[in-house]
Amino acid sequence: MRAGWLLGAVTLAAVAIAPVVLQRPQIRAADRRVPNAAEIREADIGFFRQRIQRDPTGALDLVRLGALYLARFGQSGDETDLAAAEAAARRSLGNRETRNTEALHLLSAALLGQHRFTEARAAAEQLARRDPDGAIAQASLGEVLLELGEYPAADRIFRKLSAQRYGLAVAPRYARWLELRGRVGEARRLLEWARGETQLRDPDAAEQLAWFELRLGELALRFGAHREARERLEAGLTRAPGNWRLLAARARLALAAGDFATAIALGDSSLARHLDPGTLAEVGDAWRALGDSTQATEYYRAMEAATQSPPGGFHRAWYLALLDHDRRVPEILAAVTRDLTGRRDVYGYDLLAWALYKSGRITEAKEAMASALAWGTEDPLLVAHARAIEAAR
């Protein structure tokens, strides 16, 4: 259910894959402006495209290009970048299958971002077999297993990684495991360490540092710590002023705090950069709270239109927004039921329980909710859903 985590994990995966080292021209003091990170990334993408065009038989340049696509996806949310990263990984593996774990890592991350979890698992398992002692390879497999709801298998992996959790490529994945297994305080402390270590090693790593602020801010918001959430999200926006996810999270905070005008302004600013159905729903809720049902209805209609046949497939956060507004309930119930045949995780059962509740099938909703709560995940959303379902008649 935590789409922000999944997208951010893909962004961080890009950082860990084949770092790009280019001989860029020195910027003279007389030059007007230093290029920003996005502009540098676009130049690097062009550079590697040209190199690959001149020599299409290489492997490493394709991995580097794919990693740049992943990083761009993390900022734009454009899923064509995920497809491009996948294609680059497959071409790289086609050119060199042996001694090419970087391409497998890239392929797994690209598939994970596209919610193609079964395929991502196959790539991650192949990576783990080729690098059985590699902490990053093992953590990557554990990450996919968590998304699939294969918790006993994920537990075995992450317990073995306890001594290696203080590695920047391992820490976010280990923290996600802690969070899902009901150890949110430990997850938060590990994320704080990783953010601090990232800043110590590279104070200019704006996108990575902004992602940590987003994760920590969303965690604080989820548990009602609004002051901390605001500090985290504002810190993230200072580093990445146009990041649509940070703007959307800041809008959610304003909505939760009852500052509806700010929620609308920030939500619209996020939507101008990326059309996200969940944000459309939240802006609609803000307009409804201000008493403007006409504006609210327009945003809800836009939310419905944006969720028709999404290019990236099953998006749980979007379906939850639709359920919360009592829209397309039978369709979503059917979709989540199909999804659970291959991905039986905590948030899948929670979504099933909520869809059954919205359908009036309370006994079945209680059974599904019991499955959602069985692993001890700490999340106020699960608690709220469980209470509503338990109180239903």
VODRENLUM-673146 format. One record per residue (C-alpha): x, y, z; residue number from 1; residue in one letter. Coordinates in nm, 4 decimals. Each point is the difference from the previous one (the first is absolute). Layout:
N
          x          y          z     n   res
          X          Y          Z   NUM     a
...
! end
This chain:
393
          x          y          z     n   res
     0.0000     0.0000     0.0000     1     m
     0.2903     0.2326     0.0596     2     r
     0.0538     0.1148    -0.3562     3     a
     0.2433     0.2662     0.1112     4     g
     0.2274    -0.2615     0.1506     5     w
    -0.0029    -0.2125    -0.3131     6     l
     0.0769     0.2861    -0.2344     7     l
     0.2682     0.1301     0.2288     8     g
     0.1594    -0.3411     0.0276     9     a
     0.0291    -0.0088    -0.3784    10     v
     0.1632     0.3448     0.0122    11     t
     0.2548    -0.1158     0.2556    12     l
     0.0650    -0.3135    -0.2027    13     a
     0.1098     0.2233    -0.2859    14     a
     0.2625     0.1591     0.2237    15     v
     0.1493    -0.3386     0.0875    16     a
     0.0349    -0.1159    -0.3599    17     i
     0.3191     0.0743    -0.1937    18     a
     0.0704     0.3611     0.1054    19     p
     0.0471     0.2342    -0.2921    20     v
     0.3390     0.1717    -0.0181    21     v
     0.0348     0.2434    -0.2869    22     l
     0.2589     0.2597    -0.0894    23     q
    -0.2234     0.3049     0.0007    24     r
     0.1348     0.3423    -0.0992    25     p
     0.0996     0.2321     0.2816    26     q
    -0.2504     0.2775     0.0671    27     i
     0.1619     0.3415    -0.0130    28     r
    -0.0813     0.2628     0.2607    29     a
    -0.1259     0.2213    -0.2791    30     a
    -0.2632    -0.2532    -0.1044    31     d
    -0.3484     0.1065     0.0945    32     r
    -0.1366    -0.3140     0.1629    33     r
     0.1094    -0.3410     0.1240    34     v
    -0.2127    -0.2796    -0.1532    35     p
    -0.2331    -0.1705     0.2465    36     n
    -0.0160    -0.3743     0.0619    37     a
    -0.2794    -0.0564    -0.2526    38     a
     0.1885     0.1835    -0.2743    39     e
     0.3181    -0.1936     0.0721    40     i
    -0.1954    -0.3258    -0.0123    41     r
    -0.1499     0.0903    -0.3384    42     e
     0.3473     0.0766    -0.1333    43     a
     0.1271    -0.3327     0.1338    44     d
    -0.2902    -0.1863    -0.1617    45     i
     0.0872     0.1596    -0.3330    46     g
     0.3662    -0.0858     0.0499    47     f
    -0.0642    -0.3701     0.0607    48     f
    -0.2538    -0.0254    -0.2805    49     r
     0.2666     0.1229    -0.2380    50     q
     0.2591    -0.2421     0.1377    51     r
    -0.2403    -0.2923    -0.0321    52     i
    -0.0884     0.1025    -0.3537    53     q
     0.3706    -0.0082    -0.0893    54     r
     0.0553    -0.3321     0.1804    55     d
    -0.3244    -0.1952     0.0498    56     p
     0.1840    -0.3148     0.1136    57     t
     0.1092     0.1291     0.3417    58     g
    -0.1629    -0.0797     0.3339    59     a
     0.1045     0.2568     0.2610    60     l
    -0.1103     0.3097    -0.1919    61     d
    -0.3487    -0.1499    -0.0325    62     l
    -0.0134    -0.0546     0.3763    63     v
     0.1082     0.3571     0.0628    64     r
    -0.2622     0.1302    -0.2408    65     l
    -0.2669    -0.2127     0.1664    66     g
     0.1013     0.1303     0.3429    67     a
    -0.0436     0.3539    -0.1276    68     l
    -0.3487    -0.0887    -0.1245    69     y
    -0.0831    -0.1373     0.3447    70     l
     0.1227     0.3181     0.1651    71     a
    -0.2080     0.2121    -0.2369    72     r
    -0.3066    -0.2107     0.0714    73     f
     0.0499     0.0661     0.3691    74     g
    -0.0440     0.3706    -0.0650    75     q
    -0.2599     0.0033    -0.2784    76     s
    -0.2092    -0.3107     0.0626    77     g
    -0.0029    -0.0592    -0.3766    78     d
    -0.0320    -0.3763    -0.0348    79     e
     0.1490     0.0007    -0.3489    80     t
     0.3336     0.0452     0.1784    81     d
    -0.0565    -0.3297     0.1815    82     l
    -0.0633    -0.1745    -0.3311    83     a
     0.3152     0.1607    -0.1426    84     a
     0.2024    -0.1145     0.3014    85     a
    -0.1321    -0.3536    -0.0404    86     e
     0.0878     0.0008    -0.3699    87     a
     0.3517     0.1241     0.0767    88     a
     0.0484    -0.2745     0.2600    89     a
    -0.1185    -0.2731    -0.2378    90     r
     0.2242     0.1286    -0.2802    91     r
     0.2947     0.0062     0.2374    92     s
    -0.0657    -0.3588     0.1087    93     l
    -0.0368    -0.0997    -0.3633    94     g
     0.3416     0.1482    -0.0725    95     n
     0.1655    -0.1534     0.3062    96     r
    -0.1782    -0.2484     0.2222    97     e
     0.2939    -0.0983     0.2212    98     t
     0.1581     0.2388     0.2518    99     r
    -0.2826     0.2472    -0.0487   100     n
    -0.1733     0.0164     0.3362   101     t
    -0.0531     0.3744    -0.0477   102     e
    -0.2418    -0.0723    -0.2855   103     a
    -0.1939    -0.2487     0.2124   104     l
    -0.0261     0.2567     0.2777   105     h
    -0.1268     0.2552    -0.2516   106     l
    -0.2503    -0.2463    -0.1468   107     l
    -0.1371    -0.0920     0.3421   108     s
    -0.0409     0.3658     0.0979   109     a
    -0.1718     0.0909    -0.3283   110     a
    -0.2439    -0.2908     0.0302   111     l
    -0.0665     0.0845     0.3635   112     l
    -0.0874     0.3554    -0.0978   113     g
    -0.2453    -0.1331    -0.2590   114     q
    -0.1689    -0.2183     0.2656   115     h
     0.1024    -0.3125    -0.1912   116     r
     0.0947    -0.1720     0.3219   117     f
     0.0196    -0.3607    -0.1171   118     t
     0.2442     0.0940    -0.2775   119     e
     0.1935     0.2220     0.2409   120     a
     0.0309    -0.2959     0.2342   121     r
     0.1466    -0.2191    -0.2739   122     a
     0.2615     0.2657    -0.0818   123     a
     0.0789     0.0573     0.3689   124     a
     0.0367    -0.3730     0.0640   125     e
     0.2391    -0.0307    -0.2926   126     q
     0.1982     0.2942     0.1377   127     l
     0.0103    -0.1554     0.3471   128     a
     0.1235    -0.3322    -0.1409   129     r
     0.2814     0.1732    -0.1853   130     r
     0.0975     0.2075     0.3024   131     d
    -0.0963    -0.2146     0.3024   132     p
     0.2205     0.1949     0.2408   133     d
    -0.0972     0.3436    -0.1274   134     g
    -0.2090     0.1950     0.2496   135     a
    -0.1553     0.2190    -0.2701   136     i
    -0.1010    -0.2991    -0.2098   137     a
    -0.1565    -0.1731     0.3000   138     q
    -0.1782     0.3176     0.1161   139     a
    -0.1370     0.0538    -0.3506   140     s
    -0.1507    -0.3483     0.0030   141     l
    -0.1389     0.0610     0.3479   142     g
    -0.1578     0.3229    -0.1249   143     e
    -0.1877    -0.1824    -0.2761   144     v
    -0.1100    -0.2743     0.2390   145     l
    -0.1477     0.2640     0.2311   146     l
    -0.2046     0.1406    -0.2873   147     e
    -0.1257    -0.3494    -0.0829   148     l
    -0.0960    -0.0686     0.3620   149     g
     0.2542    -0.2816     0.0297   150     e
     0.0763     0.1054     0.3556   151     y
     0.1642    -0.3168     0.1419   152     p
     0.2465    -0.0056    -0.2916   153     a
     0.0639     0.3738     0.0341   154     a
     0.0511    -0.0420     0.3755   155     d
     0.2727    -0.2572    -0.0576   156     r
     0.1846     0.2350    -0.2342   157     i
    -0.0213     0.3156     0.2097   158     f
     0.0864    -0.1733     0.3273   159     r
     0.3248    -0.1151    -0.1605   160     k
     0.0665     0.3584    -0.1113   161     l
    -0.0244     0.1472     0.3492   162     s
     0.3743     0.0631     0.0266   163     a
     0.0030     0.1585    -0.3475   164     q
    -0.3022     0.2250     0.0370   165     r
     0.2226     0.3066     0.0317   166     y
     0.0785     0.0076    -0.3694   167     g
    -0.1614     0.2731    -0.2060   168     l
    -0.1407    -0.2377    -0.2607   169     a
    -0.1266    -0.2435     0.2661   170     v
    -0.1340     0.2384     0.2676   171     a
    -0.3188     0.1207    -0.1801   172     p
    -0.0995    -0.3560    -0.0872   173     r
     0.0751    -0.1238     0.3519   174     y
    -0.2027     0.2905     0.1410   175     a
    -0.2953    -0.0982    -0.2173   176     r
     0.0166    -0.3515     0.1428   177     w
     0.0097     0.1393     0.3547   178     l
    -0.2996     0.2186    -0.0736   179     e
    -0.2083    -0.2849    -0.1382   180     l
     0.0919    -0.2232     0.2933   181     r
    -0.1244     0.2461     0.2603   182     g
     0.3309     0.1675     0.0944   183     r
    -0.0652     0.3527    -0.1225   184     v
     0.2262     0.1688     0.2557   185     g
     0.2993    -0.2042    -0.1149   186     e
    -0.0889     0.0691    -0.3629   187     a
    -0.0078     0.3719     0.0647   188     r
     0.3366    -0.0003     0.1756   189     r
     0.1602    -0.1954    -0.2827   190     l
    -0.1400     0.2405    -0.2600   191     l
     0.1291     0.2937     0.2020   192     e
     0.3443    -0.1592     0.0093   193     w
    -0.0077    -0.0591    -0.3759   194     a
    -0.1043     0.3583    -0.0677   195     r
     0.2797     0.1307     0.2223   196     g
     0.2577    -0.2296    -0.1574   197     e
    -0.1088     0.1025    -0.3497   198     t
     0.0375     0.3664     0.0894   199     q
     0.3401    -0.0638     0.1569   200     l
     0.1292    -0.1805    -0.3080   201     r
    -0.1567     0.2263    -0.2615   202     d
    -0.1636     0.3239     0.1217   203     p
    -0.0998     0.0768    -0.3601   204     d
    -0.2042    -0.3214    -0.0463   205     a
    -0.3200     0.2046    -0.0042   206     a
    -0.2337    -0.2592    -0.1512   207     e
     0.1053    -0.2801     0.2351   208     q
    -0.0170     0.2259     0.3059   209     l
    -0.3415     0.1278    -0.1071   210     a
    -0.1217    -0.3600    -0.0258   211     w
     0.1069    -0.0707     0.3581   212     f
    -0.1819     0.3130     0.1170   213     e
    -0.3095    -0.1173    -0.1885   214     l
     0.0105    -0.3452     0.1602   215     r
     0.0526     0.1397     0.3486   216     l
    -0.2622     0.2690    -0.0555   217     g
    -0.2592    -0.2503    -0.1202   218     e
     0.0776    -0.2227     0.2970   219     l
    -0.0550     0.2901     0.2407   220     a
    -0.3197     0.1030    -0.1779   221     l
    -0.1387    -0.3511     0.0136   222     r
     0.0352    -0.0052     0.3798   223     f
    -0.1380     0.3502     0.0513   224     g
     0.3311     0.1766     0.0768   225     a
    -0.0916     0.3025    -0.2095   226     h
     0.2748     0.2307     0.1189   227     r
     0.2732    -0.2487    -0.0816   228     e
    -0.1668    -0.0854    -0.3300   229     a
    -0.0003     0.3654    -0.0991   230     r
     0.3681     0.0419     0.0888   231     e
     0.0954    -0.3084    -0.1999   232     r
    -0.2058     0.0869    -0.3054   233     l
     0.1104     0.3627    -0.0031   234     e
     0.3610    -0.1167     0.0221   235     a
    -0.0627    -0.2269    -0.2962   236     g
    -0.1568     0.2791    -0.2031   237     l
     0.2987     0.2211     0.0755   238     t
     0.2181    -0.2602    -0.1680   239     r
    -0.2458    -0.0855    -0.2783   240     a
    -0.2442     0.2924    -0.0383   241     p
    -0.1927    -0.1452    -0.2925   242     g
    -0.0282    -0.3601     0.1190   243     n
    -0.3615    -0.0988    -0.0552   244     w
     0.0012    -0.2696     0.2683   245     r
     0.1239     0.2408     0.2663   246     l
    -0.2593     0.2578    -0.1071   247     l
    -0.2737    -0.2659     0.0133   248     a
     0.1116    -0.1149     0.3462   249     a
     0.0069     0.3602     0.1207   250     r
    -0.3554     0.0394    -0.1349   251     a
    -0.1087    -0.3097     0.1942   252     r
     0.1481     0.1496     0.3140   253     l
    -0.1881     0.3261    -0.0552   254     a
    -0.3216    -0.1961    -0.0556   255     l
     0.0542    -0.1998     0.3200   256     a
     0.0672     0.3229     0.1911   257     a
    -0.3163     0.1653    -0.1295   258     g
     0.1840     0.2573    -0.2135   259     d
    -0.2141    -0.0609    -0.3047   260     f
     0.1075     0.2990    -0.2096   261     a
     0.3653    -0.1035     0.0324   262     t
    -0.0906    -0.3596    -0.0823   263     a
    -0.1628     0.1169    -0.3232   264     i
     0.2908     0.2255    -0.0971   265     a
     0.2651    -0.2635     0.0678   266     l
    -0.2066    -0.2779    -0.1536   267     g
    -0.0548     0.1984    -0.3179   268     d
     0.3714     0.0781    -0.0137   269     s
     0.0758    -0.3732     0.0199   270     s
    -0.2638    -0.0849    -0.2603   271     l
     0.1478     0.2532    -0.2411   272     a
     0.3146    -0.2136     0.0022   273     r
    -0.1564    -0.3470     0.0137   274     h
    -0.3650    -0.1049    -0.0246   275     l
    -0.0428    -0.2280     0.3002   276     d
    -0.3519    -0.1299     0.0777   277     p
     0.0628    -0.0094     0.3755   278     g
     0.0918     0.3682     0.0002   279     t
    -0.3084     0.0806    -0.2093   280     l
    -0.2110    -0.1669     0.2685   281     a
     0.1692     0.1936     0.2799   282     e
    -0.0480     0.3361    -0.1727   283     v
    -0.3621    -0.0961    -0.0545   284     g
    -0.0315    -0.0750     0.3717   285     d
     0.1433     0.3438     0.0806   286     a
    -0.2542     0.1711    -0.2253   287     w
    -0.2787    -0.2061     0.1583   288     r
     0.1179     0.1041     0.3480   289     a
    -0.0214     0.3636    -0.1143   290     l
    -0.3617    -0.0599    -0.1049   291     g
     0.0561     0.0096    -0.3775   292     d
    -0.1587    -0.3227    -0.1212   293     s
     0.0215     0.1039    -0.3652   294     t
     0.3784     0.0289     0.0077   295     q
     0.0283    -0.3181     0.2069   296     a
    -0.2042    -0.1952    -0.2531   297     t
     0.2212     0.1197    -0.2844   298     e
     0.3106    -0.1340     0.1745   299     y
    -0.1702    -0.3300     0.0812   300     y
    -0.1013    -0.0405    -0.3640   301     r
     0.3557     0.0724    -0.1066   302     a
     0.1189    -0.2637     0.2484   303     m
    -0.2303    -0.2578    -0.1563   304     e
     0.1122     0.0880    -0.3511   305     a
     0.3682    -0.0218     0.0965   306     a
    -0.0425    -0.3495     0.1436   307     t
    -0.1569    -0.1526    -0.3096   308     q
     0.2374    -0.2668    -0.1372   309     s
     0.3163     0.1417     0.1621   310     p
     0.3108    -0.0671    -0.2136   311     p
     0.1961    -0.1399     0.2937   312     g
    -0.2699    -0.2468     0.0996   313     g
    -0.1343    -0.0510     0.3508   314     f
     0.0457     0.3109     0.2195   315     h
    -0.1257    -0.0660     0.3491   316     r
     0.0195     0.3584     0.1260   317     a
    -0.2278     0.1086    -0.2840   318     w
    -0.2499    -0.2756     0.0682   319     y
    -0.0040     0.0885     0.3676   320     l
    -0.0856     0.3599    -0.0933   321     a
    -0.2865    -0.1247    -0.2166   322     l
    -0.1301    -0.2252     0.2786   323     l
     0.0175     0.2840     0.2518   324     d
    -0.2287     0.1967    -0.2301   325     h
    -0.2322    -0.2963    -0.0728   326     d
     0.0840    -0.0124    -0.3688   327     r
     0.0335    -0.3091    -0.2233   328     r
    -0.0160    -0.2285     0.3034   329     v
    -0.0932    -0.3251    -0.1854   330     p
     0.2778     0.0548    -0.2545   331     e
     0.2604     0.0604     0.2703   332     i
    -0.1145    -0.2999     0.2019   333     l
     0.0488    -0.2182    -0.3073   334     a
     0.3411     0.1543    -0.0716   335     a
     0.1368    -0.0443     0.3511   336     v
    -0.1328    -0.3567     0.0141   337     t
     0.1935    -0.0786    -0.3184   338     r
     0.3108     0.1733     0.1332   339     d
    -0.0014    -0.2086     0.3174   340     l
     0.0442    -0.3202    -0.1982   341     t
     0.3655     0.0943    -0.0477   342     g
     0.0692     0.2682     0.2570   343     r
    -0.1321    -0.0856     0.3459   344     r
     0.1434     0.2805     0.2101   345     d
    -0.1338     0.2039     0.2917   346     v
    -0.1267     0.2914    -0.2062   347     y
    -0.1614    -0.2245    -0.2584   348     g
    -0.2103    -0.1616     0.2730   349     y
    -0.0775     0.3421     0.1462   350     d
    -0.1219     0.1222    -0.3376   351     l
    -0.2068    -0.3171    -0.0440   352     l
    -0.1529     0.0501     0.3438   353     a
    -0.0856     0.3613    -0.0796   354     w
    -0.1537    -0.0906    -0.3365   355     a
    -0.2097    -0.2727     0.1647   356     l
    -0.1048     0.2461     0.2713   357     y
    -0.1055     0.2535    -0.2639   358     k
    -0.1939    -0.2819    -0.1696   359     s
    -0.1893    -0.0792     0.3212   360     g
     0.1621    -0.3424     0.0377   361     r
     0.1012     0.0513     0.3605   362     i
     0.0745    -0.3583     0.1069   363     t
     0.2403    -0.0461    -0.2895   364     e
     0.1495     0.3435     0.0680   365     a
     0.0790    -0.1050     0.3574   366     k
     0.1733    -0.3148    -0.1224   367     e
     0.2124     0.1958    -0.2481   368     a
     0.0834     0.2597     0.2650   369     m
     0.1215    -0.2745     0.2330   370     a
     0.2459    -0.1031    -0.2708   371     s
     0.1145     0.3606    -0.0376   372     a
     0.0687     0.0284     0.3731   373     l
     0.1596    -0.3422     0.0393   374     a
     0.3604     0.1153    -0.0472   375     w
    -0.0060     0.2755     0.2598   376     g
     0.0525     0.2898    -0.2416   377     t
    -0.0267     0.3372     0.1742   378     e
    -0.2109     0.2326    -0.2117   379     d
    -0.2856     0.2251     0.1172   380     p
    -0.1745    -0.0581    -0.3346   381     l
    -0.0312    -0.3721     0.0746   382     l
    -0.1267     0.0785     0.3496   383     v
    -0.2599     0.2454    -0.1320   384     a
    -0.1260    -0.2467    -0.2575   385     h
    -0.0136    -0.2801     0.2581   386     a
    -0.2032     0.2156     0.2397   387     r
    -0.2463     0.1058    -0.2677   388     a
    -0.0501    -0.3590    -0.1142   389     i
    -0.0335    -0.1318     0.3544   390     e
    -0.2633     0.2620     0.0794   391     a
    -0.2070    -0.0836    -0.3083   392     a
    -0.3136    -0.2038     0.0268   393     r
! end
